[in-house]
């Protein structure tokens, strides 16, 4: 039996080509499973919500089409509606898609114990190609005259998402991430860890601002949940959509914390310079907006969040610098670099979180990405420099 098994790889060609074929099929199947399972889960959730509607809700076919449209929107697609273009990615769903692609590519690499760039490149190519093909097929299926799908943008955004997510999974599970970080000048791994820590700290604090604002207006949340009718279906649908858009709201608060503020259409602007209120979508998440034209105290408190993120960034960086990475002055300089990295990552977050809801009053939703990123980079960079110097001094002492 053992001798027979050892001969199996040589059947049908060389052993190397035989080993590559199963890897390709495995990678393609894993990538396709992300789309299939994601659509099944999303469609099932929508069907359950519709069954709670006392008026019958949407039929199963319409629920399935809506699930496909949400899946495409999460990847940056644009729908052409009668009211204008709809382009707003529910970022929580986007993160789930990215996590699935990362695990799909990483699992294949880990299972086959691939460790070199030449070995992992085919896995990355197959995962990305399969995901883009599946996304294109889905776009063609859900495209209707009343909700057309922009194919060029859909394909390009799916390609970028798959490259980033699957690429990260391949690098992580192959062990090549450390080698890539070492190619950058300076302490690449320590910088990456510090930037991630600072960005997540800022995001967590901005999400806490939203939670405090919602708790402060529980009555408003209740009114928005029950205001559209539909009994349990309406409430479940609104709460579910608000959860999917929570990372988008976090990005908006980043704009508020950085200074420029954020827009919810042409009539609503929230910043420390003033508040303008207009019509907004009836979602529980919107209860976090101010009730009056006065700037809330919470908006002023949020101005400290970029600096707080910078302090965390510098502290993490200072602790992870090695003996050969210099002293306190060098740590301060690298702290500036890490703080700028937090600004760049936050600006990218704000960029992908923004969008538009038609051509009318909600044509622009979100914070200005460039201004937000620059402001966070300046504030976090200064704070990170001081924190990294102190942390480095204490670690060497």
Long-range contacts (C-beta under 8 A, 24 or more apart in sequence): 19-112, 20-122, 23-108, 23-112, 23-114, 23-122, 23-123, 23-126, 24-122, 24-126, 26-108, 26-111, 26-112, 27-104, 27-105, 27-108, 27-122, 27-123, 27-126, 27-127, 27-130, 28-126, 28-127, 28-130, 30-104, 30-105, 30-107, 30-108, 30-127, 31-101, 31-104, 31-105, 31-126, 31-127, 31-128, 31-130, 31-131, 31-134, 31-162, 31-166, 32-130, 32-134, 33-104, 34-97, 34-100, 34-101, 34-104, 34-131, 35-71, 35-131, 35-134, 35-135, 35-138, 37-100, 38-71, 38-96, 38-97, 38-100, 39-64, 39-67, 39-68, 39-71, 39-138, 42-67, 42-70, 42-71, 42-93, 43-67, 45-240, 49-233, 49-236, 49-237, 49-240, 50-233, 51-233, 52-230, 52-231, 52-232, 52-233, 52-236, 53-230, 53-231, 53-233, 53-234, 54-230, 54-231, 54-233, 55-230, 57-233, 65-142, 65-144, 68-138, 68-141, 68-142, 69-142, 69-147, 69-149, 70-244, 71-97, 71-138, 72-135, 72-138, 72-139, 72-142, 72-149, 72-154, 75-135, 75-154, 75-157, 75-158, 75-161, 76-153, 76-154, 76-157, 76-158, 76-160, 76-161, 76-352, 77-139, 77-149, 77-150, 77-153, 77-154, 77-157, 77-158, 78-149, 78-150, 78-153, 78-154, 79-147, 79-148, 79-149, 79-150, 80-147, 80-148, 80-149, 80-150, 81-146, 81-147, 81-358, 82-146, 83-358, 83-359, 83-360, 84-356, 84-358, 84-359, 84-360, 84-363, 85-150, 85-356, 85-358, 85-359, 86-355, 86-356, 86-357, 86-358, 87-355, 87-356, 88-245, 88-248, 88-354, 88-355, 88-356, 88-357, 88-365, 89-248, 89-352, 89-353, 89-355, 90-241, 90-244, 90-245, 90-248, 91-244, 91-245, 91-246, 91-247, 91-248, 91-251, 91-352, 91-353, 92-243, 92-244, 92-245, 92-246, 92-247, 93-244, 94-161, 94-247, 94-352, 95-247, 97-161, 97-165, 98-161, 98-164, 98-165, 99-165, 100-165, 101-127, 101-131, 101-161, 101-162, 101-165, 101-166, 101-169, 102-165, 102-166, 102-168, 102-169, 102-172, 103-169, 104-166, 104-169, 105-165, 105-166, 105-167, 105-169, 105-170, 105-173, 106-169, 106-170, 106-172, 106-173, 107-169, 107-173, 109-169, 109-170, 109-173, 109-174, 110-173, 110-174, 114-174, 115-174, 115-175, 115-176, 116-174, 117-176, 119-174, 120-170, 120-174, 120-176, 123-170, 124-163, 124-166, 124-167, 124-170, 127-162, 127-166, 128-159, 128-162, 128-163, 128-166, 131-158, 131-162, 131-166, 132-158, 132-159, 132-162, 186-325, 186-334, 186-337, 187-317, 187-320, 187-321, 187-322, 187-325, 187-334, 189-320, 190-316, 190-317, 190-320, 190-321, 190-322, 190-325, 190-334, 191-317, 191-334, 191-337, 191-338, 191-341, 193-316, 193-317, 193-320, 194-313, 194-314, 194-316, 194-317, 194-320, 194-338, 194-341, 194-384, 194-388, 195-313, 195-338, 195-341, 195-342, 195-345, 197-312, 197-313, 197-316, 198-309, 198-310, 198-312, 198-313, 198-316, 198-338, 198-339, 198-341, 198-342, 198-380, 198-384, 199-309, 199-342, 199-345, 199-346, 199-349, 201-308, 201-309, 201-312, 201-313, 202-254, 202-257, 202-305, 202-306, 202-308, 202-309, 202-342, 202-346, 202-376, 202-380, 203-247, 203-250, 203-254, 203-349, 205-257, 205-302, 205-305, 205-308, 205-309, 206-250, 206-251, 206-253, 206-254, 206-257, 206-302, 206-305, 207-246, 207-249, 207-250, 207-253, 209-253, 209-256, 209-257, 209-298, 209-301, 209-302, 209-305, 210-246, 210-249, 210-250, 210-253, 210-285, 210-288, 212-298, 213-287, 213-288, 213-289, 213-296, 213-298, 214-284, 214-285, 214-287, 214-288, 216-298, 217-287, 217-288, 217-291, 220-287, 220-291, 221-284, 221-287, 223-287, 224-282, 224-283, 224-284, 224-286, 224-287, 225-284, 227-282, 228-282, 238-282, 238-283, 238-284, 239-284, 241-283, 242-283, 242-284, 242-285, 245-283, 245-285, 246-285, 247-349, 247-353, 248-353, 248-366, 249-285, 249-288, 250-349, 250-353, 251-349, 251-350, 251-353, 251-354, 251-366, 251-367, 252-350, 252-353, 252-366, 252-367, 253-302, 254-346, 254-349, 254-350, 254-367, 254-372, 254-376, 255-350, 255-366, 255-367, 255-368, 255-371, 255-372, 256-299, 256-302, 256-367, 257-302, 257-303, 257-305, 257-306, 257-376, 258-306, 258-346, 258-367, 258-371, 258-372, 258-375, 258-376, 258-379, 259-303, 259-371, 259-375, 260-367, 260-368, 260-371, 260-372, 260-375, 261-367, 262-366, 262-367, 263-364, 263-365, 263-366, 263-367, 264-289, 264-362, 264-365, 265-357, 265-361, 265-362, 265-363, 265-364, 265-365, 266-361, 266-362, 266-363, 266-364, 267-361, 270-299, 271-295, 271-299, 272-299, 272-300, 272-303, 278-361, 279-361, 280-362, 281-357, 281-362, 306-342, 306-375, 306-376, 306-379, 306-380, 306-383, 307-379, 307-380, 307-382, 307-383, 308-383, 309-342, 309-376, 309-380, 309-383, 310-339, 310-342, 310-379, 310-380, 310-381, 310-382, 310-383, 310-384, 310-387, 311-383, 311-384, 311-386, 311-387, 312-387, 313-338, 313-339, 313-341, 313-342, 313-380, 313-383, 313-384, 313-387, 313-388, 314-338, 314-339, 314-383, 314-384, 314-385, 314-386, 314-387, 314-388, 314-389, 314-390, 314-391, 315-387, 315-388, 315-391, 317-384, 317-387, 317-388, 317-391, 318-387, 318-388, 318-389, 318-390, 318-391, 318-392, 318-394, 318-395, 319-391, 319-395, 321-388, 321-392, 321-395, 327-392, 327-393, 327-396, 328-389, 328-390, 328-392, 328-393, 328-396, 329-389, 330-392, 331-388, 331-389, 331-391, 331-392, 332-385, 332-386, 332-388, 332-389, 332-392, 333-385, 334-388, 335-381, 335-384, 335-385, 335-386, 335-387, 335-388, 335-389, 336-381, 336-382, 336-384, 336-385, 337-381, 338-381, 338-384, 338-388, 339-377, 339-379, 339-380, 339-381, 339-382, 339-383, 339-384, 339-385, 340-377, 340-380, 340-381, 342-376, 342-377, 342-380, 342-384, 343-373, 343-374, 343-375, 343-376, 343-377, 343-378, 343-380, 343-381, 344-373, 344-377, 346-372, 346-373, 346-376, 347-372, 347-373, 347-374, 347-376, 347-377, 348-373
